[in-house]
Amino acid sequence: MTKEQLLLIARDSKLVYGALGDQEKCNAYEESLTLDGEHGYLTKYFGIKTPYKGWIEPGRIDRTHITKRAFLEASRALWWRPKRLVRVLISIYKVEGGIWEWRLGDNEFCPALRELIRVSDKVIKGETAELSRCLAMFLYFSPTYRMWLQDIAGEINKESFLKSPLKETIRLIRIFLKRWKSGNPERLKVKTMLWALLIVIILKRKLAKEFAAELNPDRVKLDDMDWYYCLRRGNYDFKGLTLEERLKLVEKRDKEEENIILGI
């Protein structure tokens, strides 16, 4: 089938902007959405053999972004009162009409986020554990952040973390900052989150070690399906490879898989 023929078939379907990456002409039409027991929701795009592990649902995306902004403002105002901050974050998460009512079931998340939820349920006690599902929603409907996390998960040295959580966290942050493009418009939000992570590691060292001991990084890191959707993203050097290097890889892969890139 030619690109023109496929476009005629697909053009009345849902158009997903930036489906294949953040470069030009990376939009794609959604062919199907299925709930897979192993991978959660899988979105199949016309012309692409590799499905995307996720669900592009505008209602949940909007509520997730609104809640993220509220979390960020609350964190800036109450960072010096951690217990009060946690209570405020939980109340924001559970507000009527908010993300709590729109949250996914555990089986609907991708495997990486299922693992984070599993570990949180085992290690974190009380109502605070529910925030892990809120964080999972943030990451699920913000694929850029999720892919960054999965990329760094592949660099975790579990033995080093258990020996010195702060030292290993600093090492991982340095890897992230080396790969991350400093001109990214999300830089203030990202730097705030990195500082928050360091504070948590310092104040909750025992909890951080328990979390790391239970975590299986192999379930979180990028797999082959995830990797395909990292290859056209220019805001970060996934696996330490530049955009130019990854574009060559995806060009080769598209030829091997006989993918049809509609270029829209």
N, C-alpha and C positions, 0 to 999 in steps of 0.2 A: 504494500500500500504506500502511495506517495504522501508527502506532507500535505499537499493540497487536498487530497481525498480525505485524509484523517481530520483535517481542519473543518471540512464540511460536516463530518459526522459529530465532531466535538463541540462546535461553536454555540450550540444551544444549552450546553451543560454549564455547571458552576465554574466561573473563572476564579482561580486562586492566585492572587498577586504575590510574587516572590516565592512561588512554590519550590523552585529549583535552586534558589540562591538570591543574593542581593545584587547581582550584576544585571546589565540590560538584557531584555528579552528572556527573563527567567520565569515568566508567568506560565501557568499550565491549566488545562481544564481537568476537573475532577471526573474520573470515569466511574468510580465506585468507592463505597465506604463499607468496610466489614469489621466485625468484632471478632478478633482471633484470640483463642485461649492463651496462646504463648506470648503474643506481642501486643495485646490490647487492640485499640482501633488501628486499622491500616487503611490509608488513603491511596488508591491507585489512580495515577494520572494517565491520560491518553498519551500513548507513544512511549511510555517509560516502563521498563520491565520491573525495576525495583520499587516497591511500595514505600510510602512514607509512614513511619511509625507515629501517627498522630491524627488528630481530628481538627479541622479548621472550622470552628463554630463561632460565628461573630458575637452572639449573645454572651457566651462565656468569656470570650476574649475581652470584650468591653468591660465586663464586671471585674475580671481579673486585673486589668490595667487600672481601673478606678481604685480597687483595694490596694494595689501596690503603691499608688501615690499616697493613699491615706497612711499606710504602714511607714513609708519613708518620712512623712511629716511628723508622725507620732514618735518615731525613733530619734529624729533630730531634737524634739522637744523634751523627751524623757530618757535619753540615753544614760543619764546619771542616776536614774531610779529604775533598775532592771526589773524588779518585781512588779512595780506599778506599770511599767511598759508592757510586760507580758499580759497583764490583765486587760490593758487597753487594746492590745493587738487581738486578743481573743474576742473582745466585744465587737471590734470592727469586723472581724471574720464572720461573726454570727449575726450581724445586723440583719433585720428583716429585708428581704429582697436582694441580699448581697450574695457573695460567692459561696457561702455555706449552703444555700438552697440550690445552687447550680453545680455543686462539686460532683466530680466523677466517682463512680464506684472503684474500689481498689483494682478490680479485674479489668477496668477500662484503661488504666494507665499503661504506659510503656514499661518494659522490664526494668529499666534503670530506676525509674521513680517508684516502682513497686518495691524494689530493694531498699530504697531510702525509707519508705513508709514502714516496711517490715522491721527494720532495725530501730526506727524511732519508737514503734509500738513496744518493742522489747526492752529498750533502754530508758526511755523517758516516761516518767510516771505522771498520772493525773491528767487534768484538762490540757496541760501544755502540750501533750503528745498530739492533740488535734491540729496544732499548728503545722505539723509535718504534712498534713494533707493540704493545708493552705499553701505551703511552700511548693508542694507537688503541683498544685494548680498553676502557680506562678510560672514554674519551669515548663510545664506541659504546653501552656498557651503562649510561651515566649521561647520559641525554639532556639533562638540565638543563645540565650543564657543556658538553656539545657545542653546544647552542644558544647559550649565552653566547659561546663561542669564535667561532661562525659570525657572530653579531651584530657582534662587535668586528672580525672580518675585513673586514666591509663598511666599516669606518672607516679601514683602513690606508692611509696615504700612503706608497707604496713609495719614492718619490724622497726623502722626508724621512727615512725609516728608513735608507736607504743613506748619507745624509749624516751623520746622527747617530742611531744606534740607541737610545742611552739616552734622548735627548730625546723621540723618537717613542714609545718604550715608555711613558714617564711620561705622555705625552699620552693614549695609549690606556687606560692604567690609570685615569686621571682620568675618562674617559668611562665606563668600566666601573663605577667606584665611584658615579658620579652616577646610573646606571641601576639599580644593584644595591640591593636592600633590606637595609639594615644590620642589621635584626632577624632576618635569615635564620639558622637554626640551624647552617648550614655556615660561619659567618663565620670561625671560627678556622682551619679547613682552607683556606678561600679566601685569607685573609691570608697564611698560610704559603706558599701556592703563588705569590702575587704577589711576596713577598720573594725566593723562590727564583728567579723569573723575572728579577728585577732583578739578582741576583747573577750569574746566567748571562750576562746581557747585558754586565755590567761585565767579567767575567773572560774571556768568550769573544766579544769584540766582532767579531773577524774572522770567526769561524764564523757569528755572527748575521747579519752582512752577506751572507755567501755564501748562507745559507738564504733570506734575504729576496729576494736577487737571483734565485734560482731559483723561488721561490714564485709561483703565480698566485692572488692573493686572490679572484678571481672564481669559482674552482672551490671555494673554501672557504665563502664567505659564504652567507647564507640565500637560498634560492630560493623560488619560490611554494609548492612542496610543504612545505618546512620551515616557512615563514611561518604556514601554517594551524595548525600544532601549537604555535606560540608565542602564539597569540591568547588563550588561556585560562589563561595562566601569570601568577601575581601576584607572583612573587618577584623580578621583574626587568622593567624598562621597555624591552622590545625596540624597537629603532629610536627610542628616546626617547619612545615613546607609553605613556601610563598604561594600567593594566588596564581602566579604564572606557572609554577610547578604543578599545582593541582588542576589547573585548566588543561594541561597536557594529559594528565591522568584521566580526567573525565572525558576528554575527546577520544582517547583510546578505548575507554570502557564503553562509551556510547556506540562505538563501531563494533566492538565485540558482542554487545548485547542487542545490536540492531535497534537501538532506541531511535525514535523519531522526535527530534526537538522542534517544536512548532515555531519557536522564535517569536513569541508574542509578548 
